[in-house]
Amino acid sequence: MYLSVGSAVMSPMIFEKSLSMAQNIARQEGRSISSHFILVVDLAESSWNWERDGEPPPDNPAYYLRYCKSFARMGGTMRYMKADNRDFFLSLLHAL
């Protein structure tokens, strides 16, 4: 599990490199990592469906959600949720 709070630039790069390293190790052992799940929680509204529609065109505000671009390129499943981090973590804590 990788949890990042408040980093829209460095976090995707760190996660992308970590996943790439883990995938390389798995391949050397004859395995693969392909069913990872990424949940992006942000205050900004976004209605773009990255899974269905791919990357948005430059005239769409979602185009500038850099972390979504990085995560979408990594494969697996990515979901976007609009929420305040405090509310999200409290809900996660209660669910756990």
C-alpha positions in Angstrom: 0.0 0.0 0.0 1.2 3.4 -0.9 -0.4 6.5 0.6 0.4 10.0 -0.4 -1.2 13.1 1.0 -0.9 16.5 -0.6 1.6 15.9 -3.4 0.4 16.3 -6.9 3.8 16.3 -8.6 6.4 14.3 -6.6 4.1 11.6 -5.4 3.2 10.3 -8.9 6.8 10.2 -10.0 7.9 8.3 -6.8 5.0 5.9 -7.1 5.6 5.4 -10.9 9.3 4.6 -10.2 8.5 2.2 -7.3 5.9 0.3 -9.4 8.3 0.1 -12.3 11.0 -1.4 -10.0 8.6 -3.8 -8.5 7.4 -4.9 -12.0 11.0 -5.5 -13.1 11.7 -7.7 -10.1 8.4 -9.6 -10.6 9.3 -10.2 -14.3 12.7 -11.6 -13.3 10.8 -14.1 -11.1 8.4 -15.0 -13.9 5.5 -13.0 -12.4 3.7 -9.8 -13.2 2.0 -7.0 -11.4 -1.1 -5.8 -13.3 -4.0 -5.6 -11.0 -3.0 -2.5 -8.9 -5.6 0.0 -7.8 -5.1 3.8 -7.5 -7.5 6.1 -5.8 -6.9 9.8 -6.4 -8.7 12.0 -3.8 -8.7 15.7 -4.6 -10.7 18.9 -3.9 -11.1 19.7 -7.5 -14.1 18.5 -9.5 -13.3 16.2 -12.4 -15.7 14.4 -14.7 -13.2 12.9 -17.2 -13.3 9.1 -17.5 -9.6 8.3 -17.8 -10.2 4.6 -18.2 -12.8 4.9 -20.9 -11.6 8.0 -22.8 -7.8 8.0 -22.2 -6.0 11.3 -21.8 -8.2 14.4 -22.3 -7.4 17.0 -25.0 -5.5 20.1 -24.0 -8.7 22.2 -24.0 -10.2 20.1 -21.1 -9.2 21.1 -17.6 -8.6 17.5 -16.7 -5.6 17.6 -19.1 -3.7 19.5 -16.4 -4.3 16.9 -13.7 -0.7 15.7 -14.1 -0.9 13.0 -11.4 -3.9 11.5 -13.2 -1.9 11.4 -16.4 0.9 9.6 -14.7 -1.3 7.1 -12.9 -3.4 6.4 -16.0 -0.3 5.5 -17.9 0.7 2.9 -15.3 -2.1 0.6 -16.1 -4.2 -1.1 -13.4 -7.4 0.7 -12.2 -7.5 4.4 -11.3 -10.5 6.1 -9.8 -10.9 9.8 -9.0 -12.9 11.1 -6.0 -13.6 14.6 -5.0 -13.2 15.0 -1.2 -11.4 16.9 1.5 -8.5 14.8 2.8 -9.7 15.1 6.4 -13.1 13.8 5.5 -11.7 11.0 3.4 -9.3 9.8 6.1 -12.0 9.9 8.8 -14.2 7.8 6.6 -11.4 5.4 5.8 -10.6 5.1 9.5 -14.2 4.3 10.4 -14.4 1.8 7.5 -11.3 0.0 8.7 
